[in-house]
């Protein structure tokens, strides 16, 4: 019971960390004019990555590790499939920003000029990810309450 509670707690704690991090990263990116402005972007990006990893690990553990209602319940719930699909979309949307930010980190470390023209696009992707996260949370609450089971 304690393990179930701890895993659920970390799963839920990831929400404000991730939401604030992706929101902050997008806002910081909108104000970037020089490579020296990237430090808060990188910090927010690290927190976003941590929250994503935490969601992924604890979510799989809860759904398929025998801690919650069991994999049979989740796999038979239509909203669970939508929730997972949206999570995958959030992850796929992150590929290009992650690669770009890694490139910027390396360039800044090597004191090479950083092409910041991509910053507004990455910020917009973050906005989309944030909206998708809110939908995912809404779906999670519906699943937890057994709504929309046919």
C-alpha positions in Angstrom: 0.0 0.0 0.0 2.8 2.4 0.8 4.6 1.7 -2.5 1.3 2.3 -4.3 0.9 5.6 -2.5 4.5 6.7 -3.2 4.4 5.9 -6.9 1.0 7.7 -7.3 2.4 10.7 -5.4 5.5 11.0 -7.6 3.2 10.5 -10.7 1.0 13.4 -9.6 3.9 15.6 -8.5 5.3 15.4 -12.0 2.3 17.4 -13.3 3.1 20.7 -11.7 6.8 20.3 -12.3 6.2 19.5 -16.0 3.5 22.0 -16.6 5.5 24.9 -15.0 8.7 23.8 -16.7 7.3 23.6 -20.2 5.4 26.9 -19.7 8.6 28.6 -18.3 10.7 27.2 -21.1 8.3 28.6 -23.7 8.2 32.0 -22.0 12.0 32.1 -21.6 12.5 31.2 -25.3 10.3 34.1 -26.3 12.7 36.5 -24.6 16.0 35.0 -25.8 18.2 37.4 -27.8 21.6 36.1 -27.0 23.2 32.8 -26.0 23.8 34.1 -22.5 20.0 34.2 -22.1 19.7 30.5 -22.5 20.5 29.5 -18.9 16.9 29.7 -17.6 15.7 27.9 -20.8 18.1 25.0 -20.1 17.0 24.8 -16.4 13.4 24.7 -17.4 14.2 22.1 -20.1 15.9 19.9 -17.5 12.9 20.1 -15.3 10.6 19.3 -18.2 12.8 16.2 -19.0 12.7 15.1 -15.4 8.9 15.4 -15.2 8.5 13.6 -18.5 10.7 10.7 -17.2 8.9 10.6 -13.9 5.5 10.5 -15.6 6.6 7.8 -18.0 8.2 5.5 -15.4 5.6 6.0 -12.7 2.7 5.8 -15.2 3.9 2.5 -16.6 4.5 1.2 -13.1 1.0 2.1 -12.0 -0.7 0.7 -15.1 1.3 -2.4 -15.6 3.2 -3.1 -12.3 0.2 -4.4 -10.3 -0.1 -1.2 -8.2 -3.4 0.1 -9.3 -6.4 -1.5 -11.0 -4.3 -3.6 -13.2 -3.3 -3.6 -16.8 -6.5 -5.3 -17.9 -8.6 -2.3 -16.7 -6.4 0.3 -18.4 -5.9 -1.6 -21.6 -9.7 -2.1 -21.9 -10.5 1.6 -21.3 -10.8 3.6 -24.5 -9.7 6.8 -22.9 -6.4 5.2 -21.7 -5.5 4.6 -25.4 -6.3 8.2 -26.2 -4.2 9.3 -23.2 -1.3 7.2 -24.2 -1.5 8.4 -27.8 -1.4 12.0 -26.6 1.6 11.3 -24.4 3.4 9.8 -27.4 2.4 12.9 -29.4 3.9 15.2 -26.7 7.1 13.1 -26.8 7.3 13.2 -30.6 6.7 17.0 -30.5 9.7 17.1 -28.1 12.2 15.5 -30.5 13.1 18.6 -32.6 13.2 21.0 -29.6 15.4 18.5 -27.6 17.9 18.1 -30.4 18.0 21.8 -31.0 18.5 22.6 -27.3 21.2 20.0 -27.1 22.9 21.7 -30.1 22.6 25.1 -28.4 24.1 23.7 -25.1 27.1 22.3 -27.0 27.6 25.5 -29.0 27.4 27.7 -25.9 29.9 25.5 -24.1 32.3 25.8 -27.0 31.6 29.5 -27.3 30.3 29.1 -30.8 27.5 31.4 -32.1 24.0 30.0 -31.4 21.3 30.3 -34.1 18.3 31.5 -32.0 15.9 31.9 -34.9 14.3 28.6 -33.9 13.4 29.8 -30.4 9.9 31.1 -31.3 9.0 27.8 -33.0 10.2 25.8 -30.0 8.1 28.1 -27.7 5.0 27.4 -29.8 5.6 23.6 -29.6 5.8 24.0 -25.9 2.5 25.8 -25.9 0.9 22.9 -27.8 2.5 20.4 -25.4 1.1 22.2 -22.4 -2.4 22.1 -23.9 -2.0 18.4 -24.6 -0.9 17.8 -21.0 -4.0 19.5 -19.7 -6.1 17.1 -21.9 -4.1 14.2 -20.6 -4.8 15.1 -17.0 -8.5 15.5 -17.8 -8.5 12.0 -19.4 -6.6 10.6 -16.4 -9.3 11.8 -14.0 -12.0 10.3 -16.2 -10.2 7.0 -16.3 -9.7 7.0 -12.5 -13.4 7.5 -12.0 -14.4 4.8 -14.5 -16.1 7.2 -16.8 -16.8 6.4 -20.5 -16.3 2.7 -20.2 -18.4 0.9 -22.7 
